[in-house]
Structure formats: C-alpha cells, structure tokens
C-alpha cells in the first residue's frame, strides 16, 4: 500500500501527539472547564501544539477544537480539522478510551483521516479512493471493512459513555437493537463501525462538532459505511457553524436509509408524546 505525503504527515502528527498525551496521562496534570463546561487538560493543549507545529509543513489552515476560530479558513478550499484529544472526560476518568483525530477537508468533504488511540497504540487511517486500515503496536497495517449485518435485531450498537443520554438507549430499543456497548471518543466509536466491530453509532446532541466527525467520516466511507446527520444528509465541513445541529448517524451502510426513516419516526413520536 502507498501512503501519500499528506497522510504520512497526519499520521506522524497523531503519533507524536499521542506520545505526549500518554506522558501526561501517567503523571500529575491540571484540568479545568472551558466555555460550555467542557473539560480541558494539559494534555489537550500539549497535543494541539504538537499537531499544529507538525501540520504547519503543509501550509493548510487548521480548524482545531482548542484554538479560537477566526473564520479565515472559510476562504480556503482545503483545511485540516483536528480534535487533539477526543474523549477528554474518558482521559480524566482513566478509561483509556480517548484518541487523537486529524482529518483533511477539500471542498467541504473529508479526503483523509487519522484516528490514534495512544493507550492501545492503535492507529486507524484512510484516504479517499485508497481504503481504510488499522495498525496495532506498529505491526503491518490491515485493511478494514464494515459488517454486512442487515437485520436490526442483530445490530451491535456503540453509544457514548460519559455523554450518555437516556434517549439514546430508548432509541436503540425502539429500533429493535438489543445489543449495545458504551465507549468513549466519537472517533473511536466511528472506527469500530468502520472495522465491523459494531454496526451503528448515533448521537442526537447538537454539541458534536466537525472535529468529532471528520476523521471518522472518511474512514467509515472508505471502509464501505455511511455517516450522515439524523436526517440522512451528508455532513459538510469547513462551515461557519461547526456544530452538528441534526446529530450524527454512522452505520455499515447496508440499511442506512431505513435507519434514518425509523429514527425520524421514533423522534417524532417522542416529541409528540412530550408536547
């Protein structure tokens, strides 16, 4: 397999950031809350600095979670989208389920993505037209593909851990999904769908942002899956509003349209019963 220079740069950035995150993870560090009460740690900031310094070689602008967004990126066709530490709450709670997310966007769509879980030394990467891969402990990369599960009763759903919402479990039950797993990091959840470990991941909150979905979006697509919002619309990137106002839905793609219809029907009934 051939890795482009741009993807190689992103992989190097993710690995270097992950190494620093692990050092901080296993030491004493400071943590605080930013606007919106979201947690931030020394690891978020250190990781972001390493990534920004590394990606500077590409000359593309960067949209990153911990850096103020001046919107200058909107005039550019190609940008990086970065979450330096996806799953900060899991970092704080020592679950090991956090990751570094780096994606490249061209003309509002992701073209490559990297997801790195430092605690497992597990690297997911993919590039448009070239497939998605996983590499564990520095071994040989292995190509990954989504599952071929068609029946909802057989679906394995992965849902948020510390950002869990009673609606999510109720929705899974309403869809007829009996098997659910909780996991940290939006990127890792998307990656497990991409490698066929799970069949569906969804989130109804509008707090999910471009940096949470970018890397996972292209990885899932190259593995044969689909990621949209809950209305079934493709996710666009490098937008003025970076929030996912209509949630996200990641699946193996086999019955994605059916999932959208069933989810919308369920949410409509829920809304009607609460008004």
C-alpha positions, 0 to 999 in steps of 0.5 A: 500500500502507498501512503501519500505525503499528506497522510504520512504527515497526519499520521506522524502528527497523531503519533507524536501527539499521542506520545505526549498525551500518554506522558501526561496521562501517567503523571500529575496534570491540571484540568479545568472547564472551558466555555460550555463546561467542557473539560480541558487538560494539559494534555489537550493543549500539549497535543494541539501544539504538537499537531499544529507545529507538525501540520504547519509543513503543509501550509493548510489552515487548521480548524482545531477544537482548542484554538479560537476560530477566526473564520479565515479558513472559510476562504480556503478550499482545503483545511485540516480539522483536528480534535487533539484529544477526543474523549477528554472526560474518558482521559480524566476518568482513566478509561483509556478510551480517548484518541487523537483525530486529524482529518483533511477537508477539500471542498467541504468533504473529508479526503483523509483521516487519522484516528490514534488511540495512544493507550492501545497504540492503535492507529486507524487511517484512510484516504479517499479512493485508497481504503481504510486500515488499522495498525496495532503496536506498529505491526503491518497495517490491515485493511478494514471493512464494515459488517454486512449485518442487515437485520436490526435485531442483530445490530451491535450498537456503540453509544457514548459513555460519559455523554450518555443520554437516556434517549439514546438507549430508548432509541436503540430499543425502539429500533429493535437493537438489543445489543449495545456497548458504551465507549468513549471518543466519537472517533473511536466509536466511528472506527469500530463501525468502520472495522465491523466491530459494531454496526451503528453509532448515533448521537442526537446532541447538537454539541458534536462538532466537525472535529468529532466527525471528520476523521471518522467520516472518511474512514467509515466511507472508505471502509464501505459505511455511511455517516450522515446527520439524523436526517440522512444528509451528508455532513459538510465541513469547513462551515461557519457553524461547526456544530452538528445541529441534526446529530450524527448517524454512522452505520455499515451502510447496508440499511442506512436509509431505513435507519434514518426513516425509523429514527425520524419516526421514533423522534417524532413520536417522542416529541409528540408524546412530550408536547 
